[in-house]
Amino acid sequence: MQGPTENHQGEWVPWIIIIIIITITITTITITITITITIAIANQEYATKSLPLKTQRAVEFIKEKGASSWLSVIPLKEMNFTLTRGNFFSDAIKLRYGWEFNDIPTVCACGD
């Protein structure tokens, strides 16, 4: 007569093989993802370093946390913090990329 552990010894072998295969697969996927991310970061750094210095600073600023938070601010008309549809997008682009503003008014909105 066989004991309870002797009856099920043959059933453990396929499960152990499956667990080993799954572990190897997960490890391979993790290594692949890590390599892909490392290459992407290296490519991004290389691309950034090939830009002019002024553009490099603009790119670094863009990547900082909260860099676009001004886009979600409620416009206050009484403080003249409103942008029309015509100048909102172009001003946002110019601010983001550090481009020159050619259409700056000669008189301040406060009256000075």
Biopython code that builds the backbone (N, CA, C, O; Angstrom):
import numpy as np
from Bio.PDB.StructureBuilder import StructureBuilder

atoms = [
    (1, "MET", "N", (0.845, -1.178, 0.000)),
    (1, "MET", "CA", (0.000, 0.000, 0.000)),
    (1, "MET", "C", (0.895, 1.247, 0.000)),
    (1, "MET", "O", (1.917, 1.291, 0.685)),
    (2, "GLN", "N", (0.489, 2.265, -0.785)),
    (2, "GLN", "CA", (1.269, 3.483, -0.890)),
    (2, "GLN", "C", (0.735, 4.535, 0.069)),
    (2, "GLN", "O", (-0.465, 4.596, 0.336)),
    (3, "GLY", "N", (1.637, 5.360, 0.582)),
    (3, "GLY", "CA", (1.240, 6.454, 1.454)),
    (3, "GLY", "C", (0.664, 7.614, 0.638)),
    (3, "GLY", "O", (0.771, 7.598, -0.589)),
    (4, "PRO", "N", (0.051, 8.629, 1.284)),
    (4, "PRO", "CA", (-0.579, 9.735, 0.563)),
    (4, "PRO", "C", (0.401, 10.574, -0.263)),
    (4, "PRO", "O", (0.016, 11.117, -1.299)),
    (5, "THR", "N", (1.648, 10.689, 0.171)),
    (5, "THR", "CA", (2.594, 11.499, -0.600)),
    (5, "THR", "C", (3.105, 10.738, -1.821)),
    (5, "THR", "O", (3.467, 11.359, -2.820)),
    (6, "GLU", "N", (3.140, 9.448, -1.764)),
    (6, "GLU", "CA", (3.647, 8.653, -2.869)),
    (6, "GLU", "C", (2.682, 8.675, -4.061)),
    (6, "GLU", "O", (3.127, 8.552, -5.203)),
    (7, "ASN", "N", (1.391, 8.826, -3.829)),
    (7, "ASN", "CA", (0.410, 8.844, -4.906)),
    (7, "ASN", "C", (0.542, 10.082, -5.787)),
    (7, "ASN", "O", (0.231, 10.010, -6.976)),
    (8, "HIS", "N", (0.993, 11.215, -5.249)),
    (8, "HIS", "CA", (0.960, 12.482, -5.971)),
    (8, "HIS", "C", (2.336, 12.978, -6.402)),
    (8, "HIS", "O", (2.444, 14.091, -6.917)),
    (9, "GLN", "N", (3.387, 12.192, -6.207)),
    (9, "GLN", "CA", (4.718, 12.664, -6.563)),
    (9, "GLN", "C", (4.845, 12.935, -8.054)),
    (9, "GLN", "O", (5.511, 13.901, -8.426)),
    (10, "GLY", "N", (4.263, 12.163, -8.897)),
    (10, "GLY", "CA", (4.344, 12.342, -10.334)),
    (10, "GLY", "C", (3.619, 13.589, -10.802)),
    (10, "GLY", "O", (3.965, 14.129, -11.853)),
    (11, "GLU", "N", (2.612, 14.075, -10.054)),
    (11, "GLU", "CA", (1.854, 15.260, -10.440)),
    (11, "GLU", "C", (2.645, 16.544, -10.177)),
    (11, "GLU", "O", (2.339, 17.566, -10.791)),
    (12, "TRP", "N", (3.636, 16.538, -9.303)),
    (12, "TRP", "CA", (4.396, 17.738, -8.977)),
    (12, "TRP", "C", (5.356, 18.129, -10.096)),
    (12, "TRP", "O", (5.623, 19.315, -10.293)),
    (13, "VAL", "N", (5.866, 17.170, -10.812)),
    (13, "VAL", "CA", (6.878, 17.446, -11.835)),
    (13, "VAL", "C", (6.348, 18.399, -12.907)),
    (13, "VAL", "O", (7.031, 19.378, -13.209)),
    (14, "PRO", "N", (5.155, 18.171, -13.509)),
    (14, "PRO", "CA", (4.677, 19.122, -14.524)),
    (14, "PRO", "C", (4.451, 20.523, -13.949)),
    (14, "PRO", "O", (4.710, 21.510, -14.637)),
    (15, "TRP", "N", (3.982, 20.631, -12.727)),
    (15, "TRP", "CA", (3.743, 21.951, -12.123)),
    (15, "TRP", "C", (5.050, 22.690, -11.872)),
    (15, "TRP", "O", (5.121, 23.905, -12.054)),
    (16, "ILE", "N", (6.067, 21.977, -11.462)),
    (16, "ILE", "CA", (7.365, 22.605, -11.243)),
    (16, "ILE", "C", (7.932, 23.114, -12.568)),
    (16, "ILE", "O", (8.494, 24.207, -12.627)),
    (17, "ILE", "N", (7.783, 22.321, -13.628)),
    (17, "ILE", "CA", (8.264, 22.741, -14.948)),
    (17, "ILE", "C", (7.504, 23.985, -15.412)),
    (17, "ILE", "O", (8.111, 24.913, -15.947)),
    (18, "ILE", "N", (6.198, 24.016, -15.216)),
    (18, "ILE", "CA", (5.384, 25.168, -15.608)),
    (18, "ILE", "C", (5.809, 26.411, -14.823)),
    (18, "ILE", "O", (5.920, 27.497, -15.392)),
    (19, "ILE", "N", (6.043, 26.252, -13.530)),
    (19, "ILE", "CA", (6.472, 27.384, -12.703)),
    (19, "ILE", "C", (7.843, 27.892, -13.163)),
    (19, "ILE", "O", (8.063, 29.103, -13.205)),
    (20, "ILE", "N", (8.755, 27.001, -13.505)),
    (20, "ILE", "CA", (10.073, 27.403, -13.991)),
    (20, "ILE", "C", (9.940, 28.152, -15.314)),
    (20, "ILE", "O", (10.587, 29.181, -15.507)),
    (21, "ILE", "N", (9.112, 27.650, -16.222)),
    (21, "ILE", "CA", (8.902, 28.305, -17.520)),
    (21, "ILE", "C", (8.305, 29.693, -17.328)),
    (21, "ILE", "O", (8.737, 30.645, -17.978)),
    (22, "ILE", "N", (7.327, 29.820, -16.453)),
    (22, "ILE", "CA", (6.702, 31.124, -16.186)),
    (22, "ILE", "C", (7.732, 32.085, -15.586)),
    (22, "ILE", "O", (7.785, 33.255, -15.967)),
    (23, "THR", "N", (8.539, 31.603, -14.664)),
    (23, "THR", "CA", (9.564, 32.445, -14.041)),
    (23, "THR", "C", (10.580, 32.926, -15.082)),
    (23, "THR", "O", (10.952, 34.100, -15.085)),
    (24, "ILE", "N", (11.023, 32.041, -15.950)),
    (24, "ILE", "CA", (11.966, 32.425, -16.999)),
    (24, "ILE", "C", (11.334, 33.437, -17.943)),
    (24, "ILE", "O", (11.986, 34.399, -18.348)),
    (25, "THR", "N", (10.061, 33.226, -18.301)),
    (25, "THR", "CA", (9.360, 34.147, -19.193)),
    (25, "THR", "C", (9.232, 35.529, -18.566)),
    (25, "THR", "O", (9.489, 36.532, -19.231)),
    (26, "ILE", "N", (8.843, 35.594, -17.312)),
    (26, "ILE", "CA", (8.698, 36.884, -16.617)),
    (26, "ILE", "C", (10.057, 37.578, -16.517)),
    (26, "ILE", "O", (10.152, 38.790, -16.713)),
    (27, "THR", "N", (11.092, 36.825, -16.217)),
    (27, "THR", "CA", (12.440, 37.404, -16.135)),
    (27, "THR", "C", (12.875, 37.957, -17.489)),
    (27, "THR", "O", (13.442, 39.047, -17.564)),
    (28, "THR", "N", (12.614, 37.212, -18.551)),
    (28, "THR", "CA", (12.967, 37.664, -19.900)),
    (28, "THR", "C", (12.216, 38.929, -20.269)),
    (28, "THR", "O", (12.803, 39.856, -20.827)),
    (29, "ILE", "N", (10.927, 38.979, -19.965)),
    (29, "ILE", "CA", (10.116, 40.166, -20.251)),
    (29, "ILE", "C", (10.644, 41.359, -19.451)),
    (29, "ILE", "O", (10.766, 42.457, -19.994)),
    (30, "THR", "N", (10.953, 41.160, -18.187)),
    (30, "THR", "CA", (11.473, 42.230, -17.343)),
    (30, "THR", "C", (12.795, 42.760, -17.887)),
    (30, "THR", "O", (13.000, 43.973, -17.935)),
    (31, "ILE", "N", (13.683, 41.878, -18.293)),
    (31, "ILE", "CA", (14.971, 42.305, -18.851)),
    (31, "ILE", "C", (14.754, 43.069, -20.150)),
    (31, "ILE", "O", (15.403, 44.090, -20.379)),
    (32, "THR", "N", (13.851, 42.590, -21.006)),
    (32, "THR", "CA", (13.552, 43.263, -22.269)),
    (32, "THR", "C", (13.010, 44.664, -22.031)),
    (32, "THR", "O", (13.431, 45.615, -22.690)),
    (33, "ILE", "N", (12.081, 44.796, -21.097)),
    (33, "ILE", "CA", (11.504, 46.102, -20.784)),
    (33, "ILE", "C", (12.584, 47.035, -20.226)),
    (33, "ILE", "O", (12.647, 48.205, -20.604)),
    (34, "THR", "N", (13.424, 46.529, -19.340)),
    (34, "THR", "CA", (14.495, 47.342, -18.765)),
    (34, "THR", "C", (15.455, 47.836, -19.842)),
    (34, "THR", "O", (15.852, 49.002, -19.837)),
    (35, "ILE", "N", (15.826, 46.959, -20.757)),
    (35, "ILE", "CA", (16.728, 47.351, -21.849)),
    (35, "ILE", "C", (16.054, 48.381, -22.741)),
    (35, "ILE", "O", (16.685, 49.362, -23.137)),
    (36, "THR", "N", (14.783, 48.174, -23.063)),
    (36, "THR", "CA", (14.046, 49.115, -23.914)),
    (36, "THR", "C", (13.973, 50.493, -23.273)),
    (36, "THR", "O", (14.188, 51.499, -23.949)),
    (37, "ILE", "N", (13.675, 50.555, -21.989)),
    (37, "ILE", "CA", (13.595, 51.833, -21.277)),
    (37, "ILE", "C", (14.969, 52.505, -21.241)),
    (37, "ILE", "O", (15.073, 53.714, -21.444)),
    (38, "THR", "N", (16.009, 51.736, -20.986)),
    (38, "THR", "CA", (17.365, 52.290, -20.953)),
    (38, "THR", "C", (17.752, 52.875, -22.306)),
    (38, "THR", "O", (18.339, 53.956, -22.370)),
    (39, "ILE", "N", (17.431, 52.180, -23.373)),
    (39, "ILE", "CA", (17.733, 52.679, -24.723)),
    (39, "ILE", "C", (16.934, 53.941, -25.007)),
    (39, "ILE", "O", (17.467, 54.897, -25.569)),
    (40, "ALA", "N", (15.651, 53.955, -24.623)),
    (40, "ALA", "CA", (14.810, 55.138, -24.852)),
    (40, "ALA", "C", (15.357, 56.351, -24.109)),
    (40, "ALA", "O", (15.389, 57.453, -24.658)),
    (41, "ILE", "N", (15.784, 56.157, -22.865)),
    (41, "ILE", "CA", (16.346, 57.264, -22.083)),
    (41, "ILE", "C", (17.649, 57.750, -22.722)),
    (41, "ILE", "O", (17.886, 58.955, -22.810)),
    (42, "ALA", "N", (18.481, 56.825, -23.161)),
    (42, "ALA", "CA", (19.745, 57.207, -23.802)),
    (42, "ALA", "C", (19.479, 57.976, -25.093)),
    (42, "ALA", "O", (20.148, 58.972, -25.371)),
    (43, "ASN", "N", (18.501, 57.519, -25.885)),
    (43, "ASN", "CA", (18.157, 58.217, -27.120)),
    (43, "ASN", "C", (17.612, 59.615, -26.834)),
    (43, "ASN", "O", (17.926, 60.571, -27.543)),
    (44, "GLN", "N", (16.792, 59.721, -25.786)),
    (44, "GLN", "CA", (16.222, 61.022, -25.422)),
    (44, "GLN", "C", (17.337, 61.971, -24.980)),
    (44, "GLN", "O", (17.349, 63.137, -25.377)),
    (45, "GLU", "N", (18.261, 61.490, -24.172)),
    (45, "GLU", "CA", (19.379, 62.327, -23.717)),
    (45, "GLU", "C", (20.256, 62.738, -24.891)),
    (45, "GLU", "O", (20.697, 63.885, -24.963)),
    (46, "TYR", "N", (20.517, 61.802, -25.821)),
    (46, "TYR", "CA", (21.327, 62.122, -26.997)),
    (46, "TYR", "C", (20.628, 63.182, -27.847)),
    (46, "TYR", "O", (21.260, 64.134, -28.304)),
    (47, "ALA", "N", (19.310, 63.013, -28.058)),
    (47, "ALA", "CA", (18.553, 63.969, -28.863)),
    (47, "ALA", "C", (18.550, 65.344, -28.202)),
    (47, "ALA", "O", (18.696, 66.359, -28.883)),
    (48, "THR", "N", (18.386, 65.385, -26.886)),
    (48, "THR", "CA", (18.369, 66.656, -26.165)),
    (48, "THR", "C", (19.728, 67.346, -26.258)),
    (48, "THR", "O", (19.788, 68.559, -26.462)),
    (49, "LYS", "N", (20.811, 66.598, -26.114)),
    (49, "LYS", "CA", (22.154, 67.194, -26.145)),
    (49, "LYS", "C", (22.518, 67.718, -27.535)),
    (49, "LYS", "O", (23.407, 68.560, -27.661)),
    (50, "SER", "N", (21.845, 67.233, -28.574)),
    (50, "SER", "CA", (22.149, 67.705, -29.924)),
    (50, "SER", "C", (21.410, 69.009, -30.259)),
    (50, "SER", "O", (21.629, 69.588, -31.323)),
    (51, "LEU", "N", (20.543, 69.467, -29.360)),
    (51, "LEU", "CA", (19.797, 70.713, -29.570)),
    (51, "LEU", "C", (20.633, 71.918, -29.139)),
    (51, "LEU", "O", (21.584, 71.774, -28.371)),
    (52, "PRO", "N", (20.277, 73.110, -29.636)),
    (52, "PRO", "CA", (20.942, 74.319, -29.137)),
    (52, "PRO", "C", (20.707, 74.475, -27.631)),
    (52, "PRO", "O", (19.712, 73.975, -27.107)),
    (53, "LEU", "N", (21.609, 75.159, -26.939)),
    (53, "LEU", "CA", (21.549, 75.288, -25.481)),
    (53, "LEU", "C", (20.220, 75.876, -25.004)),
    (53, "LEU", "O", (19.651, 75.405, -24.019)),
    (54, "LYS", "N", (19.731, 76.894, -25.692)),
    (54, "LYS", "CA", (18.466, 77.521, -25.301)),
    (54, "LYS", "C", (17.313, 76.515, -25.396)),
    (54, "LYS", "O", (16.444, 76.474, -24.526)),
    (55, "THR", "N", (17.315, 75.715, -26.448)),
    (55, "THR", "CA", (16.270, 74.699, -26.617)),
    (55, "THR", "C", (16.431, 73.592, -25.590)),
    (55, "THR", "O", (15.435, 73.057, -25.103)),
    (56, "GLN", "N", (17.665, 73.236, -25.252)),
    (56, "GLN", "CA", (17.891, 72.224, -24.210)),
    (56, "GLN", "C", (17.264, 72.659, -22.894)),
    (56, "GLN", "O", (16.620, 71.863, -22.210)),
    (57, "ARG", "N", (17.457, 73.940, -22.541)),
    (57, "ARG", "CA", (16.866, 74.453, -21.294)),
    (57, "ARG", "C", (15.346, 74.408, -21.365)),
    (57, "ARG", "O", (14.691, 74.074, -20.378)),
    (58, "ALA", "N", (14.780, 74.738, -22.520)),
    (58, "ALA", "CA", (13.328, 74.698, -22.679)),
    (58, "ALA", "C", (12.808, 73.274, -22.526)),
    (58, "ALA", "O", (11.775, 73.054, -21.894)),
    (59, "VAL", "N", (13.518, 72.307, -23.100)),
    (59, "VAL", "CA", (13.110, 70.900, -22.994)),
    (59, "VAL", "C", (13.186, 70.431, -21.545)),
    (59, "VAL", "O", (12.282, 69.743, -21.070)),
    (60, "GLU", "N", (14.257, 70.796, -20.837)),
    (60, "GLU", "CA", (14.383, 70.414, -19.429)),
    (60, "GLU", "C", (13.258, 71.027, -18.599)),
    (60, "GLU", "O", (12.709, 70.371, -17.713)),
    (61, "PHE", "N", (12.916, 72.272, -18.880)),
    (61, "PHE", "CA", (11.818, 72.929, -18.164)),
    (61, "PHE", "C", (10.499, 72.223, -18.432)),
    (61, "PHE", "O", (9.696, 72.035, -17.518)),
    (62, "ILE", "N", (10.273, 71.833, -19.673)),
    (62, "ILE", "CA", (9.028, 71.157, -20.055)),
    (62, "ILE", "C", (8.873, 69.845, -19.293)),
    (62, "ILE", "O", (7.760, 69.468, -18.930)),
    (63, "LYS", "N", (9.984, 69.147, -19.049)),
    (63, "LYS", "CA", (9.928, 67.853, -18.385)),
    (63, "LYS", "C", (9.693, 67.957, -16.879)),
    (63, "LYS", "O", (9.352, 66.962, -16.239)),
    (64, "GLU", "N", (9.870, 69.143, -16.308)),
    (64, "GLU", "CA", (9.701, 69.297, -14.863)),
    (64, "GLU", "C", (8.239, 69.142, -14.469)),
    (64, "GLU", "O", (7.332, 69.458, -15.240)),
    (65, "LYS", "N", (8.035, 68.656, -13.270)),
    (65, "LYS", "CA", (6.686, 68.479, -12.747)),
    (65, "LYS", "C", (6.003, 69.842, -12.610)),
    (65, "LYS", "O", (6.574, 70.785, -12.063)),
    (66, "GLY", "N", (4.783, 69.924, -13.111)),
    (66, "GLY", "CA", (4.001, 71.146, -12.997)),
    (66, "GLY", "C", (4.284, 72.168, -14.076)),
    (66, "GLY", "O", (3.774, 73.287, -14.011)),
    (67, "ALA", "N", (5.097, 71.806, -15.084)),
    (67, "ALA", "CA", (5.474, 72.771, -16.120)),
    (67, "ALA", "C", (4.272, 73.270, -16.924)),
    (67, "ALA", "O", (4.300, 74.381, -17.453)),
    (68, "SER", "N", (3.232, 72.466, -17.018)),
    (68, "SER", "CA", (2.051, 72.877, -17.785)),
    (68, "SER", "C", (0.886, 73.285, -16.884)),
    (68, "SER", "O", (-0.237, 73.453, -17.362)),
    (69, "SER", "N", (1.141, 73.443, -15.605)),
    (69, "SER", "CA", (0.032, 73.732, -14.686)),
    (69, "SER", "C", (-0.620, 75.077, -14.963)),
    (69, "SER", "O", (-1.786, 75.272, -14.620)),
    (70, "TRP", "N", (0.109, 76.015, -15.580)),
    (70, "TRP", "CA", (-0.476, 77.323, -15.879)),
    (70, "TRP", "C", (-1.630, 77.191, -16.869)),
    (70, "TRP", "O", (-2.482, 78.076, -16.953)),
    (71, "LEU", "N", (-1.659, 76.084, -17.623)),
    (71, "LEU", "CA", (-2.749, 75.887, -18.583)),
    (71, "LEU", "C", (-4.079, 75.575, -17.906)),
    (71, "LEU", "O", (-5.133, 75.705, -18.529)),
    (72, "SER", "N", (-4.044, 75.168, -16.645)),
    (72, "SER", "CA", (-5.278, 74.829, -15.941)),
    (72, "SER", "C", (-5.724, 75.917, -14.965)),
    (72, "SER", "O", (-6.673, 75.712, -14.208)),
    (73, "VAL", "N", (-5.062, 77.056, -14.972)),
    (73, "VAL", "CA", (-5.417, 78.161, -14.080)),
    (73, "VAL", "C", (-6.683, 78.847, -14.587)),
    (73, "VAL", "O", (-6.852, 79.033, -15.793)),
    (74, "ILE", "N", (-7.556, 79.217, -13.684)),
    (74, "ILE", "CA", (-8.787, 79.917, -14.063)),
    (74, "ILE", "C", (-8.436, 81.346, -14.466)),
    (74, "ILE", "O", (-7.817, 82.072, -13.688)),
    (75, "PRO", "N", (-8.829, 81.758, -15.681)),
    (75, "PRO", "CA", (-8.520, 83.121, -16.114)),
    (75, "PRO", "C", (-9.329, 84.150, -15.319)),
    (75, "PRO", "O", (-10.545, 84.010, -15.181)),
    (76, "LEU", "N", (-8.665, 85.174, -14.800)),
    (76, "LEU", "CA", (-9.318, 86.225, -14.036)),
    (76, "LEU", "C", (-9.356, 87.501, -14.881)),
    (76, "LEU", "O", (-8.325, 88.128, -15.125)),
    (77, "LYS", "N", (-10.549, 87.870, -15.317)),
    (77, "LYS", "CA", (-10.689, 89.026, -16.191)),
    (77, "LYS", "C", (-10.269, 90.317, -15.477)),
    (77, "LYS", "O", (-9.639, 91.185, -16.081)),
    (78, "GLU", "N", (-10.619, 90.443, -14.189)),
    (78, "GLU", "CA", (-10.290, 91.666, -13.464)),
    (78, "GLU", "C", (-8.781, 91.855, -13.277)),
    (78, "GLU", "O", (-8.323, 92.974, -13.045)),
    (79, "MET", "N", (-8.011, 90.774, -13.376)),
    (79, "MET", "CA", (-6.552, 90.858, -13.266)),
    (79, "MET", "C", (-5.902, 90.835, -14.661)),
    (79, "MET", "O", (-4.678, 90.822, -14.787)),
    (80, "ASN", "N", (-6.735, 90.829, -15.687)),
    (80, "ASN", "CA", (-6.286, 90.762, -17.080)),
    (80, "ASN", "C", (-5.451, 89.505, -17.350)),
    (80, "ASN", "O", (-4.473, 89.543, -18.098)),
    (81, "PHE", "N", (-5.853, 88.399, -16.732)),
    (81, "PHE", "CA", (-5.193, 87.122, -16.936)),
    (81, "PHE", "C", (-5.957, 86.263, -17.933)),
    (81, "PHE", "O", (-5.991, 85.039, -17.802)),
    (82, "THR", "N", (-6.563, 86.886, -18.915)),
    (82, "THR", "CA", (-7.316, 86.137, -19.902)),
    (82, "THR", "C", (-6.596, 86.169, -21.241)),
    (82, "THR", "O", (-5.918, 87.140, -21.578)),
    (83, "LEU", "N", (-6.752, 85.117, -21.977)),
    (83, "LEU", "CA", (-6.198, 85.043, -23.319)),
    (83, "LEU", "C", (-7.350, 84.756, -24.278)),
    (83, "LEU", "O", (-8.227, 83.944, -23.984)),
    (84, "THR", "N", (-7.340, 85.417, -25.407)),
    (84, "THR", "CA", (-8.366, 85.147, -26.411)),
    (84, "THR", "C", (-8.014, 83.846, -27.130)),
    (84, "THR", "O", (-6.903, 83.329, -27.018)),
    (85, "ARG", "N", (-8.990, 83.341, -27.866)),
    (85, "ARG", "CA", (-8.718, 82.100, -28.597)),
    (85, "ARG", "C", (-7.605, 82.298, -29.614)),
    (85, "ARG", "O", (-6.833, 81.379, -29.891)),
    (86, "GLY", "N", (-7.528, 83.477, -30.156)),
    (86, "GLY", "CA", (-6.514, 83.749, -31.179)),
    (86, "GLY", "C", (-5.098, 83.733, -30.635)),
    (86, "GLY", "O", (-4.189, 83.238, -31.301)),
    (87, "ASN", "N", (-4.891, 84.270, -29.427)),
    (87, "ASN", "CA", (-3.508, 84.349, -28.934)),
    (87, "ASN", "C", (-3.166, 83.282, -27.913)),
    (87, "ASN", "O", (-1.997, 83.126, -27.562)),
    (88, "PHE", "N", (-4.144, 82.550, -27.432)),
    (88, "PHE", "CA", (-3.868, 81.545, -26.397)),
    (88, "PHE", "C", (-2.899, 80.480, -26.889)),
    (88, "PHE", "O", (-1.880, 80.214, -26.252)),
    (89, "PHE", "N", (-3.225, 79.872, -28.028)),
    (89, "PHE", "CA", (-2.395, 78.766, -28.511)),
    (89, "PHE", "C", (-1.001, 79.246, -28.905)),
    (89, "PHE", "O", (-0.002, 78.620, -28.548)),
    (90, "SER", "N", (-0.933, 80.352, -29.638)),
    (90, "SER", "CA", (0.383, 80.834, -30.069)),
    (90, "SER", "C", (1.227, 81.272, -28.869)),
    (90, "SER", "O", (2.436, 81.043, -28.852)),
    (91, "ASP", "N", (0.603, 81.900, -27.865)),
    (91, "ASP", "CA", (1.343, 82.289, -26.665)),
    (91, "ASP", "C", (1.828, 81.059, -25.896)),
    (91, "ASP", "O", (2.948, 81.039, -25.385)),
    (92, "ALA", "N", (0.984, 80.044, -25.820)),
    (92, "ALA", "CA", (1.369, 78.814, -25.118)),
    (92, "ALA", "C", (2.566, 78.158, -25.792)),
    (92, "ALA", "O", (3.493, 77.709, -25.118)),
    (93, "ILE", "N", (2.547, 78.104, -27.110)),
    (93, "ILE", "CA", (3.659, 77.510, -27.848)),
    (93, "ILE", "C", (4.938, 78.330, -27.640)),
    (93, "ILE", "O", (6.008, 77.772, -27.398)),
    (94, "LYS", "N", (4.817, 79.648, -27.737)),
    (94, "LYS", "CA", (5.996, 80.509, -27.568)),
    (94, "LYS", "C", (6.584, 80.386, -26.167)),
    (94, "LYS", "O", (7.803, 80.339, -26.003)),
    (95, "LEU", "N", (5.715, 80.332, -25.157)),
    (95, "LEU", "CA", (6.206, 80.170, -23.786)),
    (95, "LEU", "C", (6.883, 78.822, -23.596)),
    (95, "LEU", "O", (7.950, 78.728, -22.988)),
    (96, "ARG", "N", (6.256, 77.787, -24.120)),
    (96, "ARG", "CA", (6.781, 76.443, -23.921)),
    (96, "ARG", "C", (8.146, 76.269, -24.558)),
    (96, "ARG", "O", (9.027, 75.646, -23.964)),
    (97, "TYR", "N", (8.339, 76.804, -25.751)),
    (97, "TYR", "CA", (9.591, 76.583, -26.470)),
    (97, "TYR", "C", (10.566, 77.759, -26.391)),
    (97, "TYR", "O", (11.620, 77.735, -27.027)),
    (98, "GLY", "N", (10.220, 78.778, -25.621)),
    (98, "GLY", "CA", (11.124, 79.897, -25.429)),
    (98, "GLY", "C", (11.293, 80.757, -26.677)),
    (98, "GLY", "O", (12.336, 81.380, -26.875)),
    (99, "TRP", "N", (10.264, 80.785, -27.514)),
    (99, "TRP", "CA", (10.328, 81.587, -28.732)),
    (99, "TRP", "C", (10.042, 83.050, -28.426)),
    (99, "TRP", "O", (9.439, 83.373, -27.403)),
    (100, "GLU", "N", (10.471, 83.919, -29.306)),
    (100, "GLU", "CA", (10.285, 85.358, -29.154)),
    (100, "GLU", "C", (8.810, 85.745, -29.330)),
    (100, "GLU", "O", (8.089, 85.159, -30.137)),
    (101, "PHE", "N", (8.388, 86.742, -28.556)),
    (101, "PHE", "CA", (7.062, 87.333, -28.709)),
    (101, "PHE", "C", (7.219, 88.598, -29.550)),
    (101, "PHE", "O", (7.834, 89.568, -29.106)),
    (102, "ASN", "N", (6.670, 88.590, -30.751)),
    (102, "ASN", "CA", (6.778, 89.750, -31.640)),
    (102, "ASN", "C", (5.625, 90.724, -31.469)),
    (102, "ASN", "O", (5.711, 91.877, -31.890)),
    (103, "ASP", "N", (4.553, 90.264, -30.856)),
    (103, "ASP", "CA", (3.345, 91.082, -30.774)),
    (103, "ASP", "C", (3.066, 91.567, -29.348)),
    (103, "ASP", "O", (1.907, 91.651, -28.942)),
    (104, "ILE", "N", (4.110, 91.884, -28.590)),
    (104, "ILE", "CA", (3.934, 92.367, -27.221)),
    (104, "ILE", "C", (3.446, 93.823, -27.280)),
    (104, "ILE", "O", (4.039, 94.650, -27.974)),
    (105, "PRO", "N", (2.368, 94.131, -26.554)),
    (105, "PRO", "CA", (1.864, 95.510, -26.563)),
    (105, "PRO", "C", (2.896, 96.483, -25.980)),
    (105, "PRO", "O", (3.683, 96.120, -25.106)),
    (106, "THR", "N", (2.879, 97.703, -26.470)),
    (106, "THR", "CA", (3.824, 98.712, -25.962)),
    (106, "THR", "C", (3.334, 99.331, -24.664)),
    (106, "THR", "O", (4.117, 99.927, -23.924)),
    (107, "VAL", "N", (2.026, 99.193, -24.380)),
    (107, "VAL", "CA", (1.455, 99.729, -23.150)),
    (107, "VAL", "C", (1.039, 98.567, -22.256)),
    (107, "VAL", "O", (0.382, 97.635, -22.721)),
    (108, "CYS", "N", (1.410, 98.608, -20.990)),
    (108, "CYS", "CA", (1.075, 97.558, -20.034)),
    (108, "CYS", "C", (-0.433, 97.532, -19.793)),
    (108, "CYS", "O", (-1.101, 98.563, -19.864)),
    (109, "ALA", "N", (-0.960, 96.341, -19.506)),
    (109, "ALA", "CA", (-2.382, 96.203, -19.226)),
    (109, "ALA", "C", (-2.797, 96.955, -17.951)),
    (109, "ALA", "O", (-3.966, 97.309, -17.799)),
    (110, "CYS", "N", (-1.855, 97.199, -17.044)),
    (110, "CYS", "CA", (-2.158, 97.914, -15.800)),
    (110, "CYS", "C", (-2.222, 99.426, -16.047)),
    (110, "CYS", "O", (-2.622, 100.172, -15.152)),
    (111, "GLY", "N", (-1.837, 99.892, -17.235)),
    (111, "GLY", "CA", (-1.912, 101.311, -17.534)),
    (111, "GLY", "C", (-0.579, 102.012, -17.555)),
    (111, "GLY", "O", (-0.512, 103.165, -17.981)),
    (112, "ASP", "N", (0.483, 101.376, -17.117)),
    (112, "ASP", "CA", (1.822, 101.995, -17.130)),
    (112, "ASP", "C", (2.437, 101.955, -18.510)),
    (112, "ASP", "O", (3.556, 102.430, -18.701)),
]
sb = StructureBuilder()
sb.init_structure("model")
sb.init_model(0)
sb.init_chain("A")
sb.init_seg("    ")
for serial, (resi, resn, name, xyz) in enumerate(atoms, 1):
    if name == "N":
        sb.init_residue(resn, " ", resi, " ")
    sb.init_atom(name, np.array(xyz, "f"), 0.0, 1.0, " ", f" {name:<3s}", serial, name[0])
structure = sb.get_structure()
